[in-house]
Amino acid sequence: MLPHDLPPHTTVYGYFPKWQRKGIWEQIHDQLRSQIRQGQGREINSTVAIADSQSVKTREKRVRSAVLIVAKKLKGANAI
């Protein structure tokens, strides 16, 4: 459900994929982030990146599980 101050959902959902394809959402995000960082007296571009190793392990496990499921389905399809 969209807030009442936005246009009808058909209009919003019509523009969203177009703007996403053209990279407009990324530009808006980058501009807002720059303005917020500058307003906080920080450098516009971040110099730090954080990788959560627990998330990486979880992601790898899901990918392996998905590959095994697909492999089993393919093997079953060949048996028919």
TORSE-908021 format. One line per 2 residues: for each residue x, y, z of C-alpha. Coordinates in steps of 0.02 Angstrom, whole numbers. Layout:
<nodes>
X,Y,Z  ...
</nodes>
This chain:
<nodes>
0,0,0  68,171,-48
53,331,53  -95,440,3
14,585,-55  88,482,-198
7,464,-370  -98,309,-408
-2,146,-390  -11,111,-577
84,273,-609  214,238,-474
241,58,-529  250,116,-711
393,235,-675  489,125,-553
559,-5,-675  602,129,-802
695,234,-674  781,80,-606
841,28,-780  906,203,-816
998,210,-649  895,357,-585
860,275,-415  1046,248,-390
1080,430,-435  947,490,-311
1019,377,-176  1197,437,-207
1145,620,-206  1046,602,-44
1188,507,40  1312,643,-11
1200,781,57  1173,690,222
1359,653,245  1404,832,204
1272,896,325  1350,789,462
1521,864,425  1589,701,354
1677,667,190  1555,644,46
1627,475,-4  1644,338,125
1818,266,148  1764,114,251
1681,-48,201  1620,-182,321
1596,-364,274  1496,-472,392
1574,-645,380  1420,-726,457
1310,-660,316  1433,-723,187
1432,-898,262  1241,-900,265
1232,-844,84  1355,-978,28
1255,-1112,118  1093,-1057,33
1175,-1058,-139  1245,-1233,-112
1075,-1294,-53  990,-1219,-206
1117,-1300,-322  1089,-1470,-241
899,-1453,-257  913,-1409,-442
1036,-1552,-471  917,-1676,-389
771,-1615,-494  875,-1630,-653
932,-1804,-606  751,-1854,-573
696,-1782,-740  825,-1887,-833
762,-2045,-750  590,-2027,-827
</nodes>
